[in-house]
Amino acid sequence: MAQLSESKAPPLVTIVGRRGSAAAYTIRDFLHRCDIPFAWVEVTTDEESRSQAGVADLHDSRLPLCVFPDGTRLECPTIQQITEKLGWFRNPLHTEYDLAIYGAGPAGLSAAVYGASEGLKTVLIERYALGGQASSSPKIENYLGFPAGISGAELAERAREQAERFGAEILLAREGARVEYSPGQVAGYLADGAKIVAHATICATGVDYRRLGLPNEEQFLGAGLYYGAGASEAPLTQGEDVTIVGGGNSAAQAALHFAAYARRVTMVVRDDSLSSTVSQYLIDRIYATANVEVLTQTEVIALDGDELLQEITLIDRQTGQERRARTHWLFVCIGGVPRTQWATEVGMVCDGGGYLVTGPDLLRDGQRPANWPLDREPYYMETNFPGIFAAGDVRHGSVKRCASAVGEGAMAVTFVHRYLADG
Ligand SMILES: Cc1cc2nc3c(=O)[nH]c(=O)nc-3n(C[C@H](O)[C@H](O)[C@H](O)COP(=O)(O)OP(=O)(O)OC[C@H]3O[C@@H](n4cnc5c(N)ncnc54)[C@H](O)[C@@H]3O)c2cc1C
């Protein structure tokens, strides 16, 4: 049995589960992103499962078990059940808002801080955890004002506190599913059926991780294959071999973070070098870290294992030579894709990659979009639906950085004010 608690603070949740449990990974990932101290107790035998969790055996469906300081036990809970237990799950307080923001990554959190601080009745809706992609970053070092860097989870938690202090309402574990538009008002329907009516809306839904596209990915998701930088998992990789797919800043950050725990970290990169895609300060550190190896011109082409990932196959793109590598830890950081089907369904203009097109980019040969009803051009960051704005990574042409997303969130609120003032 292994026990792990990364934080020095007493755990608010103790999770008991077995290795390779995708459900346990989701809970660890969620709590880590929310900056909530937790302890992980890994049971490896039926006997340990009985003594530690009071369940029949290692494969009992009641695992993972979450135990809270007041003695509450949640068996194989959903994220919503955990947020309910933590007192974070709420229903909307109002029937109508000035501003509804979808997505609580850096862009959405920033929009919530500026919207609420400038007197708008603001609600922020997040389908998972605060901080978006940033909350999976072990250390953001290029964000202004934090010379020693700050973990994405801590940055998000600070932003949450700031937004709530100004009166923004935050609905966690709630997903925006579709919109109904009428001039001056947008009704957003959440996946659980709740309805949010607002005069203006900011879509800050960012991007989802791009998948490897291998046939048996689902089998190993959370059981050896992880999307993102896996900050919650690093301490569990002590003395093991970790592979990270990707040649961008997030992959490089992840490699350096894992190098402090793992025996060996291998970065698998499609391009022939890191130089065009990774910041120089990270490249310098990668090459100065003895247990990090970079394989360029290489791809992962197969995953093998049983309940847990055991082995991957790599191919050298130049020579075509294949080789197998044993690992239980494969982290994939190969960028993202926006999930904007809901937008195309209602006729919102997206580019070929699914990013929301806004402002001057909507004009074609100086002509406004066909559905545009107003006698003015769309504001910068406004979609082709007046009053619906986009900010951050989901927006066509945006710079995919924390600071840019924060800037866009703030800027979008300025245009919301203009839109509301138009009447
Ligand atoms: C591992 C990693 C490390 C990084 N490190 C750095 C760094 O060091 N410096 C830097 O500048 N940038 C870094 N980045 C990039 C940076 O984090 C992103 O550019 C930034 O997070 C984009 O912010 P966003 O708010 O636009 O979108 P996101 O961060 O993608 O947030 C979008 C949010 O919307 C939510 N959402 C999606 N759909 C819905 C819906 N339908 N309803 C409700 N909510 C929804 C998502 O759950 C998510 O929380 C890193 C990215 C990663 C993945």
PDBQT file of the ligand as one rigid body, heavy atoms in Angstrom, charges set to zero:
ROOT
HETATM    1  C1  LIG A 501       0.115  22.211 -19.467  1.00  0.00    +0.000 C 
HETATM    2  C2  LIG A 501      -0.006  23.617 -19.963  1.00  0.00    +0.000 A 
HETATM    3  C3  LIG A 501       0.930  24.556 -19.569  1.00  0.00    +0.000 A 
HETATM    4  C4  LIG A 501       0.828  25.874 -20.013  1.00  0.00    +0.000 A 
HETATM    5  N1  LIG A 501       1.764  26.775 -19.594  1.00  0.00    +0.000 NA
HETATM    6  C5  LIG A 501       1.680  28.060 -19.981  1.00  0.00    +0.000 A 
HETATM    7  C6  LIG A 501       2.628  29.024 -19.532  1.00  0.00    +0.000 A 
HETATM    8  O1  LIG A 501       3.557  28.702 -18.788  1.00  0.00    +0.000 OA
HETATM    9  N2  LIG A 501       2.467  30.307 -19.942  1.00  0.00    +0.000 N 
HETATM   10  C7  LIG A 501       1.465  30.707 -20.756  1.00  0.00    +0.000 A 
HETATM   11  O2  LIG A 501       1.362  31.886 -21.055  1.00  0.00    +0.000 OA
HETATM   12  N3  LIG A 501       0.548  29.813 -21.204  1.00  0.00    +0.000 NA
HETATM   13  C8  LIG A 501       0.634  28.509 -20.850  1.00  0.00    +0.000 A 
HETATM   14  N4  LIG A 501      -0.278  27.594 -21.322  1.00  0.00    +0.000 N 
HETATM   15  C9  LIG A 501      -1.362  28.049 -22.204  1.00  0.00    +0.000 C 
HETATM   16  C10 LIG A 501      -2.473  28.700 -21.384  1.00  0.00    +0.000 C 
HETATM   17  O3  LIG A 501      -2.764  27.909 -20.250  1.00  0.00    +0.000 OA
HETATM   18  C11 LIG A 501      -3.717  28.889 -22.250  1.00  0.00    +0.000 C 
HETATM   19  O4  LIG A 501      -3.391  29.719 -23.325  1.00  0.00    +0.000 OA
HETATM   20  C12 LIG A 501      -4.852  29.506 -21.424  1.00  0.00    +0.000 C 
HETATM   21  O5  LIG A 501      -5.223  28.643 -20.370  1.00  0.00    +0.000 OA
HETATM   22  C13 LIG A 501      -6.069  29.794 -22.293  1.00  0.00    +0.000 C 
HETATM   23  O6  LIG A 501      -7.064  30.280 -21.453  1.00  0.00    +0.000 OA
HETATM   24  P1  LIG A 501      -8.607  30.262 -21.852  1.00  0.00    +0.000 P 
HETATM   25  O7  LIG A 501      -9.328  30.789 -20.652  1.00  0.00    +0.000 OA
HETATM   26  O8  LIG A 501      -8.802  30.943 -23.140  1.00  0.00    +0.000 OA
HETATM   27  O9  LIG A 501      -8.974  28.743 -22.122  1.00  0.00    +0.000 OA
HETATM   28  P2  LIG A 501      -8.794  27.427 -21.241  1.00  0.00    +0.000 P 
HETATM   29  O10 LIG A 501      -7.647  27.546 -20.324  1.00  0.00    +0.000 OA
HETATM   30  O11 LIG A 501      -8.794  26.321 -22.227  1.00  0.00    +0.000 OA
HETATM   31  O12 LIG A 501     -10.105  27.372 -20.346  1.00  0.00    +0.000 OA
HETATM   32  C14 LIG A 501     -11.360  27.104 -20.907  1.00  0.00    +0.000 C 
HETATM   33  C15 LIG A 501     -12.304  26.628 -19.822  1.00  0.00    +0.000 C 
HETATM   34  O13 LIG A 501     -13.606  26.500 -20.364  1.00  0.00    +0.000 OA
HETATM   35  C16 LIG A 501     -14.226  25.346 -19.835  1.00  0.00    +0.000 C 
HETATM   36  N5  LIG A 501     -15.297  24.946 -20.755  1.00  0.00    +0.000 N 
HETATM   37  C17 LIG A 501     -15.168  24.418 -22.003  1.00  0.00    +0.000 A 
HETATM   38  N6  LIG A 501     -16.385  24.208 -22.533  1.00  0.00    +0.000 NA
HETATM   39  C18 LIG A 501     -17.299  24.605 -21.614  1.00  0.00    +0.000 A 
HETATM   40  C19 LIG A 501     -18.723  24.635 -21.595  1.00  0.00    +0.000 A 
HETATM   41  N7  LIG A 501     -19.441  24.211 -22.620  1.00  0.00    +0.000 N 
HETATM   42  N8  LIG A 501     -19.337  25.101 -20.467  1.00  0.00    +0.000 NA
HETATM   43  C20 LIG A 501     -18.616  25.542 -19.410  1.00  0.00    +0.000 A 
HETATM   44  N9  LIG A 501     -17.268  25.531 -19.384  1.00  0.00    +0.000 NA
HETATM   45  C21 LIG A 501     -16.613  25.080 -20.475  1.00  0.00    +0.000 A 
HETATM   46  C22 LIG A 501     -13.086  24.333 -19.754  1.00  0.00    +0.000 C 
HETATM   47  O14 LIG A 501     -13.377  23.291 -18.851  1.00  0.00    +0.000 OA
HETATM   48  C23 LIG A 501     -11.945  25.236 -19.278  1.00  0.00    +0.000 C 
HETATM   49  O15 LIG A 501     -11.882  25.301 -17.864  1.00  0.00    +0.000 OA
HETATM   50  C24 LIG A 501      -0.211  26.263 -20.896  1.00  0.00    +0.000 A 
HETATM   51  C25 LIG A 501      -1.147  25.309 -21.319  1.00  0.00    +0.000 A 
HETATM   52  C26 LIG A 501      -1.044  23.991 -20.865  1.00  0.00    +0.000 A 
HETATM   53  C27 LIG A 501      -2.051  22.973 -21.324  1.00  0.00    +0.000 C 
ENDROOT
TORSDOF 0
